[in-house]
Amino acid sequence: MRLELKHISKSYDDKKVLEDISLELTEGVYGLLGPNGAGKTTLLNIICRLLKSSKGEIFFNGKPQSPDYYQYLGFLPQHFSYYPSFTGLDFLLYLADLKGMKKHEAKKESEKLLDLVGLSDVKKKKIASYSGGMKQRLGIAQSLLGNPKILILDEPTVGLDPKERIRFRNLISELSSNRIVILSTHIVSDLEAIAKEILILKDRKIREKGSGNQLLSLIEGKSWEVLVSEYQRNHFVQQFVVVNERVLPEGTLLRIVSDERPSSTAQAVAPSLEDLYLYYFREGAFL
């Protein structure tokens, strides 16, 4: 199974949004990482044929996109609309009907998917009564209708509590064994454990791509921890990219990403994906 993007570009009037993006994806999870406004949603909409690229082509298993390409797609957009008067089960049955699924098949698959995302107990309750996290899980369920081979998830963990996020990551990891999964996010912990490859989208282009370990090697020697006083803290926060800070009895422990050692007392530490994100997307960073 292979999804190929060849020289994809997108412009609105004179404004370039995406520029010359080429990728080859096979089974597994691909994390599309970038800040809000980086063009992640635009790229996903082009892959889903909801938006036409200005230049370039997309191929699935060696064939150009065609009307039957939709049967291979499952999509959870960032802002997904629900019918609040529907029950969770009725909503999936309605979407299954739109996909052309047979009634018996639709009922069986909808029940299975609701169980998969932990909504079996509330399947006959109206969506209006669902929490934000429950609605998001329902959105994930609908994206799996029809057993799609390409699964596109745009900011899928928004609204999920920590326990739900872990459950979601385990589910996506399981589903990716025979699917191409593209997961767009700005939350790096969503990708750390499950992404086969991470794609860094910045300033219209894919600037880096590779496994988590491959990308972390790019910032080896740029992650630091330093213990500072309350007075020193303000200076460090203003001068450096601070990933996090912990208040200890003896002072404040800062985690910093910097090309140079931030002070003589700073200790080098192993980099994390959160360090990587803040390093590449800090103000003034250039790739």
C-alpha positions in Angstrom: 0.0 0.0 0.0 1.5 3.4 -1.0 0.3 7.0 -0.9 2.4 9.4 -2.9 2.3 13.2 -2.9 4.3 14.7 -5.8 5.2 18.4 -5.7 2.0 19.6 -4.0 1.7 23.3 -3.8 -1.3 25.5 -2.8 -1.8 29.3 -3.2 -4.7 31.6 -2.5 -4.3 34.5 -4.9 -0.7 35.6 -4.4 -0.3 33.9 -1.0 1.6 30.6 -0.9 0.2 28.2 1.8 2.1 25.0 0.7 5.1 24.7 -1.5 6.5 21.7 -3.4 5.6 18.9 -0.9 6.6 15.4 -1.9 6.0 12.4 0.3 5.8 8.6 0.0 3.8 6.9 2.7 3.2 3.2 3.5 1.4 1.4 6.4 1.9 3.0 9.8 1.4 6.2 11.7 2.7 9.5 10.3 2.7 12.5 12.6 2.3 15.9 10.9 3.7 18.3 13.3 3.5 22.1 13.2 2.0 25.1 15.0 -1.5 26.4 14.3 -1.6 28.1 10.9 1.3 26.1 9.5 -0.8 24.6 6.7 -1.5 21.2 8.2 -5.3 21.3 7.7 -4.8 22.6 4.1 -2.5 19.6 3.3 -4.9 17.1 4.8 -7.9 18.6 2.9 -5.9 18.2 -0.3 -5.1 14.6 0.5 -8.8 14.0 1.1 -9.8 15.8 -2.2 -11.8 18.4 -0.3 -9.5 21.0 -1.7 -7.7 21.1 -5.0 -4.0 21.8 -5.1 -2.6 24.5 -7.2 0.2 22.2 -8.4 1.2 18.6 -8.0 -0.5 15.2 -8.0 -1.5 12.5 -5.5 -1.3 8.8 -6.3 -2.7 5.8 -4.3 -1.1 2.4 -5.2 0.4 4.0 -8.3 -2.9 5.4 -9.6 -4.0 9.1 -9.7 -6.8 10.1 -7.4 -10.2 9.2 -9.0 -13.8 9.2 -7.7 -13.4 5.7 -6.2 -10.5 7.1 -4.1 -13.0 8.2 -1.5 -13.8 4.6 -0.6 -10.3 4.2 0.8 -10.5 7.3 3.0 -11.5 7.9 6.6 -11.4 11.5 7.8 -11.9 13.3 11.1 -11.6 17.0 10.5 -10.5 19.4 13.2 -14.0 20.9 13.5 -16.5 18.1 13.1 -20.2 18.8 13.0 -22.8 16.5 14.7 -26.6 16.3 14.8 -27.3 16.9 18.5 -30.8 15.4 18.3 -29.4 12.1 16.9 -28.2 9.3 19.2 -24.6 8.1 18.8 -25.8 4.9 17.1 -28.2 6.7 14.8 -25.5 9.2 13.8 -23.2 6.3 12.7 -26.0 4.5 10.9 -26.9 7.7 9.0 -23.3 8.2 7.9 -23.0 4.5 7.0 -26.1 4.9 4.8 -24.4 7.9 3.0 -21.4 5.7 2.3 -23.7 3.1 0.7 -23.4 0.4 3.3 -26.1 -2.3 3.6 -28.4 -1.9 6.6 -27.3 -5.1 8.4 -23.6 -4.4 7.7 -24.0 -0.8 8.9 -25.7 -1.8 12.2 -23.0 -4.5 12.9 -20.1 -2.2 12.1 -21.5 0.8 14.0 -22.1 -1.3 17.1 -18.5 -2.6 16.8 -17.0 0.9 16.4 -18.9 2.4 19.3 -17.6 -0.4 21.5 -14.1 0.2 20.1 -14.1 3.8 21.2 -15.9 3.2 24.5 -19.3 4.6 23.7 -21.4 1.4 23.8 -23.1 2.4 27.1 -24.3 5.8 25.7 -25.0 4.7 22.1 -28.7 5.4 22.5 -28.3 8.7 24.2 -28.6 11.9 22.2 -25.3 13.5 21.2 -26.4 16.7 22.8 -25.8 15.0 26.2 -22.2 13.9 25.2 -19.1 15.6 26.7 -16.5 17.1 24.4 -14.4 14.0 24.8 -17.3 11.7 24.0 -18.1 13.7 20.8 -14.4 13.4 19.8 -14.5 9.6 20.2 -17.7 9.5 18.1 -15.8 11.4 15.5 -13.0 8.8 15.6 -15.6 6.1 15.2 -17.2 7.6 12.1 -13.8 8.0 10.5 -13.4 4.2 10.7 -16.7 3.4 8.9 -16.1 1.2 5.8 -12.7 0.0 7.0 -10.7 2.8 5.2 -7.1 2.1 4.1 -6.1 5.8 4.6 -7.1 7.4 7.9 -6.7 11.2 8.2 -7.0 12.6 11.7 -6.8 16.4 12.2 -6.1 17.4 15.8 -7.9 14.2 17.0 -7.1 14.4 20.7 -8.5 17.9 21.3 -11.1 17.5 24.2 -9.8 14.2 25.4 -8.7 13.8 29.0 -5.3 12.1 29.8 -6.8 8.6 30.1 -8.7 9.0 26.9 -5.6 10.2 25.1 -3.7 7.1 26.1 -6.6 4.9 25.0 -6.7 6.8 21.7 -3.0 6.3 21.0 -3.2 2.6 21.7 -6.2 2.4 19.3 -4.4 4.2 16.5 -1.3 2.1 17.0 -3.4 -1.0 16.6 -5.3 0.3 13.6 -2.1 1.3 11.8 -0.9 -2.2 11.2 -2.8 -2.4 7.9 -3.5 1.3 7.2 -1.8 4.6 6.4 -2.6 6.9 9.3 -1.8 10.6 9.1 -2.2 12.3 12.4 -2.0 16.1 12.5 -1.2 17.7 15.8 0.7 20.3 17.7 0.8 18.1 20.8 4.0 16.1 20.6 3.1 13.5 23.2 0.5 12.2 20.8 3.3 11.2 18.4 6.1 10.1 20.7 5.0 6.5 21.2 3.2 5.6 18.0 4.6 7.6 15.0 6.6 5.6 12.4 7.7 8.9 11.0 7.2 12.6 12.0 6.9 15.3 9.3 7.8 18.8 10.4 5.7 21.4 8.5 6.9 25.0 8.7 6.7 28.0 6.4 4.8 26.1 3.7 7.3 23.2 3.4 8.1 19.8 5.0 11.4 20.9 6.6 12.4 17.6 8.3 11.1 14.1 8.4 12.2 10.9 10.1 11.6 8.7 13.1 11.5 10.2 16.5 15.0 9.1 17.2 16.3 10.4 13.9 14.8 13.8 14.5 16.0 13.9 18.1 19.6 13.4 16.8 19.2 16.8 15.1 19.1 18.6 18.4 21.6 16.4 20.3 23.5 18.7 22.7 20.9 21.4 22.6 18.8 20.4 25.7 19.9 21.6 29.1 18.8 21.8 32.7 19.9 24.5 35.1 19.0 25.3 38.7 18.5 29.1 39.2 17.3 31.5 41.9 14.1 33.4 41.6 16.0 36.5 40.5 18.0 34.6 37.9 14.8 32.9 36.5 13.5 36.1 34.9 16.8 36.5 33.0 16.8 32.9 31.6 13.1 33.0 30.6 13.7 36.2 28.6 16.9 35.0 27.0 16.2 31.3 26.2 13.5 28.9 25.1 12.3 27.4 28.4 10.6 24.0 27.9 9.4 23.7 31.5 10.3 24.6 35.0 10.0 22.9 38.4 10.1 24.8 41.7 12.4 23.0 44.2 13.3 23.9 47.8 16.8 24.9 46.5 15.6 27.0 43.5 13.8 26.6 40.1 15.0 23.9 37.7 14.7 25.1 34.1 14.7 22.9 31.1 16.1 24.9 28.1 16.7 24.3 24.4 19.7 26.3 23.2 22.5 26.0 20.6 24.9 27.0 23.3 25.3 26.2 27.0 23.0 28.7 28.8 25.3 29.0 31.8 28.4 27.3 33.3 26.2 25.4 35.7 23.9 24.0 33.1 23.9 20.2 32.5 23.3 18.6 29.2 20.3 16.2 29.1 18.8 13.9 26.5 16.5 15.7 24.1 12.7 15.1 23.9 10.2 15.6 21.1 8.9 18.6 23.1 12.4 20.1 23.0 12.4 19.5 19.3 9.1 21.2 18.7 10.0 24.3 20.7 13.5 24.4 19.1 12.1 24.4 15.5 9.1 26.5 16.1 10.6 29.1 18.4 10.4 32.7 17.3 13.2 33.5 14.7 14.0 29.8 14.1 15.2 29.0 10.6 15.2 25.6 9.0 
